[in-house]
Amino acid sequence: MVENVIWPAYLDAGCSRTEGRRVPRRVAVPEPTVDEIARAAGQVGYDTVIEREKTYPREHAARGRVLVKDADDDGKSDLLQAVAAYVAALRE
């Protein structure tokens, strides 16, 4: 079983690439939460686990992280872009 980690910074439009954003700015969303990320990953079809107490190494505040299980069939970049698109759709 492969677990991919998604930190909110990966999808955050307010972060630069050097601060941790891993999707294009046009796909990124402002200040995504772990709840939104987990819900979006569930919509894509993955099981998730939220770890709220974790802190991304490039940040000082704990925003948590989401573990996405069994996501080894797609590339991580594709997974992140799909999740970011669903988070944006959930906000509409």
PDB file of N, CA, C and O in Angstrom:
ATOM      1  N   MET A   1       0.846  -1.179   0.000  1.00  0.00           N
ATOM      2  CA  MET A   1       0.000   0.000   0.000  1.00  0.00           C
ATOM      3  C   MET A   1       0.890   1.241   0.000  1.00  0.00           C
ATOM      4  O   MET A   1       1.817   1.351   0.802  1.00  0.00           O
ATOM      5  N   VAL A   2       0.603   2.152  -0.888  1.00  0.00           N
ATOM      6  CA  VAL A   2       1.361   3.394  -1.003  1.00  0.00           C
ATOM      7  C   VAL A   2       0.534   4.524  -0.417  1.00  0.00           C
ATOM      8  O   VAL A   2      -0.658   4.649  -0.699  1.00  0.00           O
ATOM      9  N   GLU A   3       1.174   5.339   0.397  1.00  0.00           N
ATOM     10  CA  GLU A   3       0.513   6.514   0.949  1.00  0.00           C
ATOM     11  C   GLU A   3       1.212   7.751   0.418  1.00  0.00           C
ATOM     12  O   GLU A   3       2.432   7.882   0.514  1.00  0.00           O
ATOM     13  N   ASN A   4       0.436   8.645  -0.136  1.00  0.00           N
ATOM     14  CA  ASN A   4       0.953   9.945  -0.548  1.00  0.00           C
ATOM     15  C   ASN A   4       0.549  10.969   0.494  1.00  0.00           C
ATOM     16  O   ASN A   4      -0.560  10.922   1.026  1.00  0.00           O
ATOM     17  N   VAL A   5       1.445  11.887   0.780  1.00  0.00           N
ATOM     18  CA  VAL A   5       1.173  12.950   1.734  1.00  0.00           C
ATOM     19  C   VAL A   5       0.827  14.212   0.961  1.00  0.00           C
ATOM     20  O   VAL A   5       1.527  14.589   0.021  1.00  0.00           O
ATOM     21  N   ILE A   6      -0.255  14.858   1.362  1.00  0.00           N
ATOM     22  CA  ILE A   6      -0.603  16.153   0.790  1.00  0.00           C
ATOM     23  C   ILE A   6      -0.617  17.176   1.919  1.00  0.00           C
ATOM     24  O   ILE A   6      -1.451  17.119   2.822  1.00  0.00           O
ATOM     25  N   TRP A   7       0.317  18.104   1.848  1.00  0.00           N
ATOM     26  CA  TRP A   7       0.360  19.218   2.782  1.00  0.00           C
ATOM     27  C   TRP A   7      -0.459  20.348   2.178  1.00  0.00           C
ATOM     28  O   TRP A   7      -0.447  20.512   0.958  1.00  0.00           O
ATOM     29  N   PRO A   8      -1.171  21.136   2.982  1.00  0.00           N
ATOM     30  CA  PRO A   8      -1.927  22.271   2.440  1.00  0.00           C
ATOM     31  C   PRO A   8      -1.071  23.228   1.602  1.00  0.00           C
ATOM     32  O   PRO A   8      -1.566  23.818   0.642  1.00  0.00           O
ATOM     33  N   ALA A   9       0.193  23.383   1.953  1.00  0.00           N
ATOM     34  CA  ALA A   9       1.083  24.280   1.206  1.00  0.00           C
ATOM     35  C   ALA A   9       1.222  23.847  -0.251  1.00  0.00           C
ATOM     36  O   ALA A   9       1.451  24.691  -1.118  1.00  0.00           O
ATOM     37  N   TYR A  10       1.090  22.552  -0.541  1.00  0.00           N
ATOM     38  CA  TYR A  10       1.197  22.058  -1.914  1.00  0.00           C
ATOM     39  C   TYR A  10       0.152  22.690  -2.826  1.00  0.00           C
ATOM     40  O   TYR A  10       0.399  22.869  -4.019  1.00  0.00           O
ATOM     41  N   LEU A  11      -1.005  23.027  -2.281  1.00  0.00           N
ATOM     42  CA  LEU A  11      -2.128  23.529  -3.072  1.00  0.00           C
ATOM     43  C   LEU A  11      -2.420  25.009  -2.831  1.00  0.00           C
ATOM     44  O   LEU A  11      -3.333  25.557  -3.448  1.00  0.00           O
ATOM     45  N   ASP A  12      -1.674  25.660  -1.959  1.00  0.00           N
ATOM     46  CA  ASP A  12      -1.970  27.022  -1.513  1.00  0.00           C
ATOM     47  C   ASP A  12      -1.506  28.065  -2.528  1.00  0.00           C
ATOM     48  O   ASP A  12      -0.318  28.152  -2.837  1.00  0.00           O
ATOM     49  N   ALA A  13      -2.444  28.852  -3.043  1.00  0.00           N
ATOM     50  CA  ALA A  13      -2.137  29.900  -4.012  1.00  0.00           C
ATOM     51  C   ALA A  13      -1.285  31.008  -3.393  1.00  0.00           C
ATOM     52  O   ALA A  13      -0.609  31.746  -4.111  1.00  0.00           O
ATOM     53  N   GLY A  14      -1.316  31.125  -2.077  1.00  0.00           N
ATOM     54  CA  GLY A  14      -0.526  32.144  -1.393  1.00  0.00           C
ATOM     55  C   GLY A  14       0.925  31.758  -1.197  1.00  0.00           C
ATOM     56  O   GLY A  14       1.727  32.583  -0.759  1.00  0.00           O
ATOM     57  N   CYS A  15       1.274  30.540  -1.506  1.00  0.00           N
ATOM     58  CA  CYS A  15       2.652  30.067  -1.365  1.00  0.00           C
ATOM     59  C   CYS A  15       3.347  30.085  -2.725  1.00  0.00           C
ATOM     60  O   CYS A  15       2.731  29.823  -3.757  1.00  0.00           O
ATOM     61  N   SER A  16       4.625  30.396  -2.704  1.00  0.00           N
ATOM     62  CA  SER A  16       5.416  30.312  -3.926  1.00  0.00           C
ATOM     63  C   SER A  16       5.918  28.873  -4.075  1.00  0.00           C
ATOM     64  O   SER A  16       5.728  28.042  -3.187  1.00  0.00           O
ATOM     65  N   ARG A  17       6.550  28.600  -5.193  1.00  0.00           N
ATOM     66  CA  ARG A  17       7.125  27.267  -5.390  1.00  0.00           C
ATOM     67  C   ARG A  17       8.194  26.970  -4.335  1.00  0.00           C
ATOM     68  O   ARG A  17       8.287  25.843  -3.847  1.00  0.00           O
ATOM     69  N   THR A  18       8.994  27.972  -3.985  1.00  0.00           N
ATOM     70  CA  THR A  18      10.031  27.747  -2.977  1.00  0.00           C
ATOM     71  C   THR A  18       9.454  27.562  -1.580  1.00  0.00           C
ATOM     72  O   THR A  18      10.103  26.982  -0.710  1.00  0.00           O
ATOM     73  N   GLU A  19       8.239  28.051  -1.364  1.00  0.00           N
ATOM     74  CA  GLU A  19       7.575  27.865  -0.075  1.00  0.00           C
ATOM     75  C   GLU A  19       6.804  26.552  -0.019  1.00  0.00           C
ATOM     76  O   GLU A  19       6.252  26.208   1.026  1.00  0.00           O
ATOM     77  N   GLY A  20       6.757  25.812  -1.125  1.00  0.00           N
ATOM     78  CA  GLY A  20       6.161  24.490  -1.090  1.00  0.00           C
ATOM     79  C   GLY A  20       5.027  24.209  -2.052  1.00  0.00           C
ATOM     80  O   GLY A  20       4.583  23.065  -2.148  1.00  0.00           O
ATOM     81  N   ARG A  21       4.534  25.230  -2.780  1.00  0.00           N
ATOM     82  CA  ARG A  21       3.427  24.968  -3.711  1.00  0.00           C
ATOM     83  C   ARG A  21       3.905  24.040  -4.816  1.00  0.00           C
ATOM     84  O   ARG A  21       4.981  24.243  -5.379  1.00  0.00           O
ATOM     85  N   ARG A  22       3.103  23.011  -5.132  1.00  0.00           N
ATOM     86  CA  ARG A  22       3.503  22.025  -6.126  1.00  0.00           C
ATOM     87  C   ARG A  22       2.557  21.943  -7.312  1.00  0.00           C
ATOM     88  O   ARG A  22       2.739  21.100  -8.190  1.00  0.00           O
ATOM     89  N   VAL A  23       1.560  22.796  -7.349  1.00  0.00           N
ATOM     90  CA  VAL A  23       0.647  22.850  -8.497  1.00  0.00           C
ATOM     91  C   VAL A  23       0.763  24.236  -9.125  1.00  0.00           C
ATOM     92  O   VAL A  23       1.182  25.179  -8.455  1.00  0.00           O
ATOM     93  N   PRO A  24       0.399  24.374 -10.399  1.00  0.00           N
ATOM     94  CA  PRO A  24       0.431  25.703 -11.012  1.00  0.00           C
ATOM     95  C   PRO A  24      -0.496  26.667 -10.274  1.00  0.00           C
ATOM     96  O   PRO A  24      -1.519  26.262  -9.722  1.00  0.00           O
ATOM     97  N   ARG A  25      -0.126  27.933 -10.274  1.00  0.00           N
ATOM     98  CA  ARG A  25      -0.915  28.934  -9.550  1.00  0.00           C
ATOM     99  C   ARG A  25      -2.356  29.006 -10.058  1.00  0.00           C
ATOM    100  O   ARG A  25      -3.266  29.297  -9.282  1.00  0.00           O
ATOM    101  N   ARG A  26      -2.574  28.746 -11.349  1.00  0.00           N
ATOM    102  CA  ARG A  26      -3.932  28.792 -11.914  1.00  0.00           C
ATOM    103  C   ARG A  26      -4.826  27.694 -11.342  1.00  0.00           C
ATOM    104  O   ARG A  26      -6.050  27.822 -11.369  1.00  0.00           O
ATOM    105  N   VAL A  27      -4.233  26.619 -10.825  1.00  0.00           N
ATOM    106  CA  VAL A  27      -4.984  25.500 -10.239  1.00  0.00           C
ATOM    107  C   VAL A  27      -5.069  25.629  -8.719  1.00  0.00           C
ATOM    108  O   VAL A  27      -5.994  25.104  -8.100  1.00  0.00           O
ATOM    109  N   ALA A  28      -4.101  26.332  -8.117  1.00  0.00           N
ATOM    110  CA  ALA A  28      -4.014  26.449  -6.657  1.00  0.00           C
ATOM    111  C   ALA A  28      -5.201  27.224  -6.089  1.00  0.00           C
ATOM    112  O   ALA A  28      -5.845  28.006  -6.789  1.00  0.00           O
ATOM    113  N   VAL A  29      -5.473  26.993  -4.812  1.00  0.00           N
ATOM    114  CA  VAL A  29      -6.568  27.664  -4.108  1.00  0.00           C
ATOM    115  C   VAL A  29      -6.004  28.385  -2.886  1.00  0.00           C
ATOM    116  O   VAL A  29      -5.012  27.940  -2.309  1.00  0.00           O
ATOM    117  N   PRO A  30      -6.628  29.496  -2.487  1.00  0.00           N
ATOM    118  CA  PRO A  30      -6.126  30.213  -1.313  1.00  0.00           C
ATOM    119  C   PRO A  30      -6.447  29.469  -0.010  1.00  0.00           C
ATOM    120  O   PRO A  30      -7.589  29.080   0.239  1.00  0.00           O
ATOM    121  N   GLU A  31      -5.430  29.288   0.792  1.00  0.00           N
ATOM    122  CA  GLU A  31      -5.535  28.702   2.125  1.00  0.00           C
ATOM    123  C   GLU A  31      -6.417  27.453   2.208  1.00  0.00           C
ATOM    124  O   GLU A  31      -7.438  27.472   2.895  1.00  0.00           O
ATOM    125  N   PRO A  32      -6.045  26.378   1.527  1.00  0.00           N
ATOM    126  CA  PRO A  32      -6.835  25.146   1.640  1.00  0.00           C
ATOM    127  C   PRO A  32      -6.676  24.527   3.029  1.00  0.00           C
ATOM    128  O   PRO A  32      -5.618  24.634   3.649  1.00  0.00           O
ATOM    129  N   THR A  33      -7.725  23.888   3.503  1.00  0.00           N
ATOM    130  CA  THR A  33      -7.669  23.215   4.812  1.00  0.00           C
ATOM    131  C   THR A  33      -7.533  21.706   4.601  1.00  0.00           C
ATOM    132  O   THR A  33      -7.805  21.196   3.514  1.00  0.00           O
ATOM    133  N   VAL A  34      -7.114  21.009   5.639  1.00  0.00           N
ATOM    134  CA  VAL A  34      -6.989  19.558   5.530  1.00  0.00           C
ATOM    135  C   VAL A  34      -8.359  18.907   5.326  1.00  0.00           C
ATOM    136  O   VAL A  34      -8.463  17.870   4.671  1.00  0.00           O
ATOM    137  N   ASP A  35      -9.401  19.510   5.881  1.00  0.00           N
ATOM    138  CA  ASP A  35     -10.749  18.966   5.694  1.00  0.00           C
ATOM    139  C   ASP A  35     -11.167  19.050   4.226  1.00  0.00           C
ATOM    140  O   ASP A  35     -11.728  18.099   3.682  1.00  0.00           O
ATOM    141  N   GLU A  36     -10.892  20.197   3.584  1.00  0.00           N
ATOM    142  CA  GLU A  36     -11.216  20.351   2.169  1.00  0.00           C
ATOM    143  C   GLU A  36     -10.403  19.388   1.310  1.00  0.00           C
ATOM    144  O   GLU A  36     -10.927  18.789   0.372  1.00  0.00           O
ATOM    145  N   ILE A  37      -9.128  19.245   1.634  1.00  0.00           N
ATOM    146  CA  ILE A  37      -8.255  18.355   0.868  1.00  0.00           C
ATOM    147  C   ILE A  37      -8.723  16.918   0.996  1.00  0.00           C
ATOM    148  O   ILE A  37      -8.786  16.198  -0.001  1.00  0.00           O
ATOM    149  N   ALA A  38      -9.054  16.488   2.214  1.00  0.00           N
ATOM    150  CA  ALA A  38      -9.518  15.114   2.431  1.00  0.00           C
ATOM    151  C   ALA A  38     -10.834  14.858   1.707  1.00  0.00           C
ATOM    152  O   ALA A  38     -11.023  13.797   1.113  1.00  0.00           O
ATOM    153  N   ARG A  39     -11.739  15.825   1.757  1.00  0.00           N
ATOM    154  CA  ARG A  39     -13.025  15.672   1.073  1.00  0.00           C
ATOM    155  C   ARG A  39     -12.822  15.594  -0.445  1.00  0.00           C
ATOM    156  O   ARG A  39     -13.456  14.783  -1.120  1.00  0.00           O
ATOM    157  N   ALA A  40     -11.940  16.439  -0.972  1.00  0.00           N
ATOM    158  CA  ALA A  40     -11.665  16.438  -2.410  1.00  0.00           C
ATOM    159  C   ALA A  40     -11.006  15.128  -2.836  1.00  0.00           C
ATOM    160  O   ALA A  40     -11.352  14.576  -3.880  1.00  0.00           O
ATOM    161  N   ALA A  41     -10.065  14.627  -2.045  1.00  0.00           N
ATOM    162  CA  ALA A  41      -9.414  13.350  -2.378  1.00  0.00           C
ATOM    163  C   ALA A  41     -10.430  12.210  -2.329  1.00  0.00           C
ATOM    164  O   ALA A  41     -10.342  11.266  -3.115  1.00  0.00           O
ATOM    165  N   GLY A  42     -11.383  12.291  -1.418  1.00  0.00           N
ATOM    166  CA  GLY A  42     -12.465  11.305  -1.366  1.00  0.00           C
ATOM    167  C   GLY A  42     -13.321  11.356  -2.614  1.00  0.00           C
ATOM    168  O   GLY A  42     -13.756  10.318  -3.112  1.00  0.00           O
ATOM    169  N   GLN A  43     -13.571  12.563  -3.128  1.00  0.00           N
ATOM    170  CA  GLN A  43     -14.343  12.715  -4.366  1.00  0.00           C
ATOM    171  C   GLN A  43     -13.604  12.113  -5.554  1.00  0.00           C
ATOM    172  O   GLN A  43     -14.222  11.588  -6.481  1.00  0.00           O
ATOM    173  N   VAL A  44     -12.276  12.193  -5.520  1.00  0.00           N
ATOM    174  CA  VAL A  44     -11.466  11.610  -6.593  1.00  0.00           C
ATOM    175  C   VAL A  44     -11.481  10.087  -6.488  1.00  0.00           C
ATOM    176  O   VAL A  44     -11.240   9.394  -7.477  1.00  0.00           O
ATOM    177  N   GLY A  45     -11.765   9.564  -5.293  1.00  0.00           N
ATOM    178  CA  GLY A  45     -11.889   8.122  -5.128  1.00  0.00           C
ATOM    179  C   GLY A  45     -10.869   7.468  -4.227  1.00  0.00           C
ATOM    180  O   GLY A  45     -10.668   6.255  -4.297  1.00  0.00           O
ATOM    181  N   TYR A  46     -10.220   8.247  -3.381  1.00  0.00           N
ATOM    182  CA  TYR A  46      -9.202   7.696  -2.495  1.00  0.00           C
ATOM    183  C   TYR A  46      -9.643   7.737  -1.038  1.00  0.00           C
ATOM    184  O   TYR A  46     -10.449   8.576  -0.637  1.00  0.00           O
ATOM    185  N   ASP A  47      -9.097   6.812  -0.258  1.00  0.00           N
ATOM    186  CA  ASP A  47      -9.291   6.828   1.190  1.00  0.00           C
ATOM    187  C   ASP A  47      -8.244   7.765   1.783  1.00  0.00           C
ATOM    188  O   ASP A  47      -7.095   7.784   1.341  1.00  0.00           O
ATOM    189  N   THR A  48      -8.644   8.533   2.777  1.00  0.00           N
ATOM    190  CA  THR A  48      -7.732   9.513   3.363  1.00  0.00           C
ATOM    191  C   THR A  48      -7.700   9.416   4.877  1.00  0.00           C
ATOM    192  O   THR A  48      -8.623   8.903   5.509  1.00  0.00           O
ATOM    193  N   VAL A  49      -6.621   9.918   5.437  1.00  0.00           N
ATOM    194  CA  VAL A  49      -6.464  10.054   6.886  1.00  0.00           C
ATOM    195  C   VAL A  49      -5.945  11.462   7.137  1.00  0.00           C
ATOM    196  O   VAL A  49      -4.962  11.882   6.529  1.00  0.00           O
ATOM    197  N   ILE A  50      -6.603  12.188   8.030  1.00  0.00           N
ATOM    198  CA  ILE A  50      -6.173  13.550   8.379  1.00  0.00           C
ATOM    199  C   ILE A  50      -5.315  13.486   9.634  1.00  0.00           C
ATOM    200  O   ILE A  50      -5.698  12.876  10.633  1.00  0.00           O
ATOM    201  N   GLU A  51      -4.151  14.122   9.571  1.00  0.00           N
ATOM    202  CA  GLU A  51      -3.277  14.254  10.731  1.00  0.00           C
ATOM    203  C   GLU A  51      -3.139  15.744  11.032  1.00  0.00           C
ATOM    204  O   GLU A  51      -2.306  16.429  10.437  1.00  0.00           O
ATOM    205  N   ARG A  52      -3.947  16.236  11.945  1.00  0.00           N
ATOM    206  CA  ARG A  52      -4.035  17.675  12.220  1.00  0.00           C
ATOM    207  C   ARG A  52      -2.825  18.242  12.967  1.00  0.00           C
ATOM    208  O   ARG A  52      -2.536  19.432  12.840  1.00  0.00           O
ATOM    209  N   GLU A  53      -2.120  17.428  13.732  1.00  0.00           N
ATOM    210  CA  GLU A  53      -1.037  17.928  14.571  1.00  0.00           C
ATOM    211  C   GLU A  53       0.290  18.084  13.830  1.00  0.00           C
ATOM    212  O   GLU A  53       1.252  18.583  14.415  1.00  0.00           O
ATOM    213  N   LYS A  54       0.373  17.683  12.587  1.00  0.00           N
ATOM    214  CA  LYS A  54       1.620  17.727  11.824  1.00  0.00           C
ATOM    215  C   LYS A  54       1.891  19.121  11.273  1.00  0.00           C
ATOM    216  O   LYS A  54       0.964  19.864  10.949  1.00  0.00           O
ATOM    217  N   THR A  55       3.169  19.466  11.171  1.00  0.00           N
ATOM    218  CA  THR A  55       3.594  20.759  10.652  1.00  0.00           C
ATOM    219  C   THR A  55       4.501  20.553   9.456  1.00  0.00           C
ATOM    220  O   THR A  55       5.480  19.810   9.527  1.00  0.00           O
ATOM    221  N   TYR A  56       4.170  21.212   8.357  1.00  0.00           N
ATOM    222  CA  TYR A  56       5.005  21.160   7.156  1.00  0.00           C
ATOM    223  C   TYR A  56       6.367  21.755   7.491  1.00  0.00           C
ATOM    224  O   TYR A  56       6.429  22.817   8.110  1.00  0.00           O
ATOM    225  N   PRO A  57       7.459  21.102   7.100  1.00  0.00           N
ATOM    226  CA  PRO A  57       8.788  21.570   7.500  1.00  0.00           C
ATOM    227  C   PRO A  57       9.127  23.010   7.106  1.00  0.00           C
ATOM    228  O   PRO A  57       9.949  23.645   7.767  1.00  0.00           O
ATOM    229  N   ARG A  58       8.511  23.536   6.042  1.00  0.00           N
ATOM    230  CA  ARG A  58       8.814  24.903   5.611  1.00  0.00           C
ATOM    231  C   ARG A  58       7.914  25.948   6.274  1.00  0.00           C
ATOM    232  O   ARG A  58       8.052  27.141   6.004  1.00  0.00           O
ATOM    233  N   GLU A  59       7.006  25.515   7.128  1.00  0.00           N
ATOM    234  CA  GLU A  59       6.095  26.434   7.808  1.00  0.00           C
ATOM    235  C   GLU A  59       6.294  26.345   9.312  1.00  0.00           C
ATOM    236  O   GLU A  59       6.880  25.390   9.820  1.00  0.00           O
ATOM    237  N   HIS A  60       5.796  27.357  10.018  1.00  0.00           N
ATOM    238  CA  HIS A  60       5.934  27.376  11.479  1.00  0.00           C
ATOM    239  C   HIS A  60       4.647  26.970  12.187  1.00  0.00           C
ATOM    240  O   HIS A  60       4.693  26.464  13.308  1.00  0.00           O
ATOM    241  N   ALA A  61       3.514  27.184  11.553  1.00  0.00           N
ATOM    242  CA  ALA A  61       2.229  26.852  12.167  1.00  0.00           C
ATOM    243  C   ALA A  61       1.759  25.479  11.693  1.00  0.00           C
ATOM    244  O   ALA A  61       1.950  25.115  10.533  1.00  0.00           O
ATOM    245  N   ALA A  62       1.154  24.733  12.583  1.00  0.00           N
ATOM    246  CA  ALA A  62       0.640  23.404  12.241  1.00  0.00           C
ATOM    247  C   ALA A  62      -0.683  23.543  11.500  1.00  0.00           C
ATOM    248  O   ALA A  62      -1.677  23.985  12.076  1.00  0.00           O
ATOM    249  N   ARG A  63      -0.700  23.164  10.215  1.00  0.00           N
ATOM    250  CA  ARG A  63      -1.945  23.151   9.434  1.00  0.00           C
ATOM    251  C   ARG A  63      -2.387  21.720   9.180  1.00  0.00           C
ATOM    252  O   ARG A  63      -3.466  21.490   8.634  1.00  0.00           O
ATOM    253  N   GLY A  64      -1.557  20.749   9.575  1.00  0.00           N
ATOM    254  CA  GLY A  64      -1.896  19.354   9.385  1.00  0.00           C
ATOM    255  C   GLY A  64      -1.482  18.850   8.016  1.00  0.00           C
ATOM    256  O   GLY A  64      -0.885  19.574   7.218  1.00  0.00           O
ATOM    257  N   ARG A  65      -1.815  17.584   7.761  1.00  0.00           N
ATOM    258  CA  ARG A  65      -1.542  16.971   6.471  1.00  0.00           C
ATOM    259  C   ARG A  65      -2.579  15.900   6.217  1.00  0.00           C
ATOM    260  O   ARG A  65      -3.270  15.462   7.137  1.00  0.00           O
ATOM    261  N   VAL A  66      -2.689  15.478   4.967  1.00  0.00           N
ATOM    262  CA  VAL A  66      -3.631  14.434   4.584  1.00  0.00           C
ATOM    263  C   VAL A  66      -2.839  13.290   3.967  1.00  0.00           C
ATOM    264  O   VAL A  66      -2.039  13.499   3.055  1.00  0.00           O
ATOM    265  N   LEU A  67      -3.064  12.084   4.468  1.00  0.00           N
ATOM    266  CA  LEU A  67      -2.475  10.894   3.871  1.00  0.00           C
ATOM    267  C   LEU A  67      -3.494  10.300   2.919  1.00  0.00           C
ATOM    268  O   LEU A  67      -4.636  10.045   3.300  1.00  0.00           O
ATOM    269  N   VAL A  68      -3.082  10.079   1.684  1.00  0.00           N
ATOM    270  CA  VAL A  68      -3.951   9.505   0.666  1.00  0.00           C
ATOM    271  C   VAL A  68      -3.460   8.086   0.413  1.00  0.00           C
ATOM    272  O   VAL A  68      -2.316   7.875   0.010  1.00  0.00           O
ATOM    273  N   LYS A  69      -4.334   7.120   0.654  1.00  0.00           N
ATOM    274  CA  LYS A  69      -3.948   5.710   0.550  1.00  0.00           C
ATOM    275  C   LYS A  69      -4.190   5.157  -0.848  1.00  0.00           C
ATOM    276  O   LYS A  69      -5.138   5.542  -1.532  1.00  0.00           O
ATOM    277  N   ASP A  70      -3.314   4.249  -1.255  1.00  0.00           N
ATOM    278  CA  ASP A  70      -3.423   3.526  -2.523  1.00  0.00           C
ATOM    279  C   ASP A  70      -3.509   4.448  -3.733  1.00  0.00           C
ATOM    280  O   ASP A  70      -4.318   4.219  -4.633  1.00  0.00           O
ATOM    281  N   ALA A  71      -2.691   5.476  -3.759  1.00  0.00           N
ATOM    282  CA  ALA A  71      -2.681   6.411  -4.881  1.00  0.00           C
ATOM    283  C   ALA A  71      -1.468   6.178  -5.775  1.00  0.00           C
ATOM    284  O   ALA A  71      -0.956   7.116  -6.386  1.00  0.00           O
ATOM    285  N   ASP A  72      -1.005   4.926  -5.855  1.00  0.00           N
ATOM    286  CA  ASP A  72       0.210   4.638  -6.603  1.00  0.00           C
ATOM    287  C   ASP A  72      -0.008   4.506  -8.106  1.00  0.00           C
ATOM    288  O   ASP A  72       0.966   4.491  -8.858  1.00  0.00           O
ATOM    289  N   ASP A  73      -1.260   4.409  -8.572  1.00  0.00           N
ATOM    290  CA  ASP A  73      -1.505   4.219  -9.986  1.00  0.00           C
ATOM    291  C   ASP A  73      -1.329   5.507 -10.790  1.00  0.00           C
ATOM    292  O   ASP A  73      -1.018   5.441 -11.979  1.00  0.00           O
ATOM    293  N   ASP A  74      -1.514   6.654 -10.185  1.00  0.00           N
ATOM    294  CA  ASP A  74      -1.316   7.946 -10.846  1.00  0.00           C
ATOM    295  C   ASP A  74      -0.041   8.583 -10.308  1.00  0.00           C
ATOM    296  O   ASP A  74       0.446   8.220  -9.238  1.00  0.00           O
ATOM    297  N   GLY A  75       0.481   9.523 -11.053  1.00  0.00           N
ATOM    298  CA  GLY A  75       1.610  10.284 -10.549  1.00  0.00           C
ATOM    299  C   GLY A  75       1.138  11.250  -9.478  1.00  0.00           C
ATOM    300  O   GLY A  75      -0.030  11.638  -9.457  1.00  0.00           O
ATOM    301  N   LYS A  76       2.038  11.638  -8.592  1.00  0.00           N
ATOM    302  CA  LYS A  76       1.649  12.546  -7.518  1.00  0.00           C
ATOM    303  C   LYS A  76       1.210  13.892  -8.075  1.00  0.00           C
ATOM    304  O   LYS A  76       0.282  14.504  -7.545  1.00  0.00           O
ATOM    305  N   SER A  77       1.852  14.358  -9.125  1.00  0.00           N
ATOM    306  CA  SER A  77       1.477  15.630  -9.734  1.00  0.00           C
ATOM    307  C   SER A  77       0.030  15.594 -10.225  1.00  0.00           C
ATOM    308  O   SER A  77      -0.718  16.551 -10.021  1.00  0.00           O
ATOM    309  N   ASP A  78      -0.365  14.499 -10.869  1.00  0.00           N
ATOM    310  CA  ASP A  78      -1.748  14.361 -11.340  1.00  0.00           C
ATOM    311  C   ASP A  78      -2.721  14.331 -10.170  1.00  0.00           C
ATOM    312  O   ASP A  78      -3.791  14.938 -10.227  1.00  0.00           O
ATOM    313  N   LEU A  79      -2.348  13.623  -9.114  1.00  0.00           N
ATOM    314  CA  LEU A  79      -3.181  13.559  -7.911  1.00  0.00           C
ATOM    315  C   LEU A  79      -3.373  14.949  -7.313  1.00  0.00           C
ATOM    316  O   LEU A  79      -4.495  15.332  -6.983  1.00  0.00           O
ATOM    317  N   LEU A  80      -2.284  15.704  -7.171  1.00  0.00           N
ATOM    318  CA  LEU A  80      -2.362  17.038  -6.578  1.00  0.00           C
ATOM    319  C   LEU A  80      -3.222  17.975  -7.417  1.00  0.00           C
ATOM    320  O   LEU A  80      -4.007  18.750  -6.871  1.00  0.00           O
ATOM    321  N   GLN A  81      -3.082  17.912  -8.731  1.00  0.00           N
ATOM    322  CA  GLN A  81      -3.887  18.782  -9.592  1.00  0.00           C
ATOM    323  C   GLN A  81      -5.365  18.419  -9.528  1.00  0.00           C
ATOM    324  O   GLN A  81      -6.225  19.300  -9.530  1.00  0.00           O
ATOM    325  N   ALA A  82      -5.661  17.117  -9.471  1.00  0.00           N
ATOM    326  CA  ALA A  82      -7.061  16.691  -9.368  1.00  0.00           C
ATOM    327  C   ALA A  82      -7.664  17.140  -8.037  1.00  0.00           C
ATOM    328  O   ALA A  82      -8.794  17.628  -8.002  1.00  0.00           O
ATOM    329  N   VAL A  83      -6.930  16.979  -6.960  1.00  0.00           N
ATOM    330  CA  VAL A  83      -7.423  17.387  -5.644  1.00  0.00           C
ATOM    331  C   VAL A  83      -7.614  18.898  -5.590  1.00  0.00           C
ATOM    332  O   VAL A  83      -8.616  19.372  -5.056  1.00  0.00           O
ATOM    333  N   ALA A  84      -6.672  19.659  -6.133  1.00  0.00           N
ATOM    334  CA  ALA A  84      -6.803  21.114  -6.151  1.00  0.00           C
ATOM    335  C   ALA A  84      -8.034  21.547  -6.938  1.00  0.00           C
ATOM    336  O   ALA A  84      -8.739  22.469  -6.528  1.00  0.00           O
ATOM    337  N   ALA A  85      -8.295  20.893  -8.060  1.00  0.00           N
ATOM    338  CA  ALA A  85      -9.483  21.230  -8.861  1.00  0.00           C
ATOM    339  C   ALA A  85     -10.765  20.932  -8.085  1.00  0.00           C
ATOM    340  O   ALA A  85     -11.716  21.710  -8.156  1.00  0.00           O
ATOM    341  N   TYR A  86     -10.809  19.821  -7.343  1.00  0.00           N
ATOM    342  CA  TYR A  86     -11.992  19.499  -6.553  1.00  0.00           C
ATOM    343  C   TYR A  86     -12.167  20.436  -5.374  1.00  0.00           C
ATOM    344  O   TYR A  86     -13.296  20.765  -5.008  1.00  0.00           O
ATOM    345  N   VAL A  87     -11.053  20.878  -4.764  1.00  0.00           N
ATOM    346  CA  VAL A  87     -11.176  21.850  -3.666  1.00  0.00           C
ATOM    347  C   VAL A  87     -11.776  23.140  -4.205  1.00  0.00           C
ATOM    348  O   VAL A  87     -12.648  23.731  -3.569  1.00  0.00           O
ATOM    349  N   ALA A  88     -11.322  23.578  -5.366  1.00  0.00           N
ATOM    350  CA  ALA A  88     -11.872  24.794  -5.984  1.00  0.00           C
ATOM    351  C   ALA A  88     -13.361  24.600  -6.296  1.00  0.00           C
ATOM    352  O   ALA A  88     -14.155  25.520  -6.100  1.00  0.00           O
ATOM    353  N   ALA A  89     -13.742  23.417  -6.780  1.00  0.00           N
ATOM    354  CA  ALA A  89     -15.151  23.138  -7.094  1.00  0.00           C
ATOM    355  C   ALA A  89     -15.998  23.098  -5.825  1.00  0.00           C
ATOM    356  O   ALA A  89     -17.146  23.541  -5.838  1.00  0.00           O
ATOM    357  N   LEU A  90     -15.454  22.579  -4.741  1.00  0.00           N
ATOM    358  CA  LEU A  90     -16.192  22.514  -3.476  1.00  0.00           C
ATOM    359  C   LEU A  90     -16.487  23.908  -2.931  1.00  0.00           C
ATOM    360  O   LEU A  90     -17.486  24.102  -2.237  1.00  0.00           O
ATOM    361  N   ARG A  91     -15.652  24.851  -3.229  1.00  0.00           N
ATOM    362  CA  ARG A  91     -15.824  26.217  -2.731  1.00  0.00           C
ATOM    363  C   ARG A  91     -16.840  27.021  -3.525  1.00  0.00           C
ATOM    364  O   ARG A  91     -17.290  28.069  -3.061  1.00  0.00           O
ATOM    365  N   GLU A  92     -17.206  26.562  -4.692  1.00  0.00           N
ATOM    366  CA  GLU A  92     -18.149  27.322  -5.531  1.00  0.00           C
ATOM    367  C   GLU A  92     -19.567  27.187  -5.040  1.00  0.00           C
ATOM    368  O   GLU A  92     -20.482  27.761  -5.631  1.00  0.00           O
TER     369      GLU A  92
END
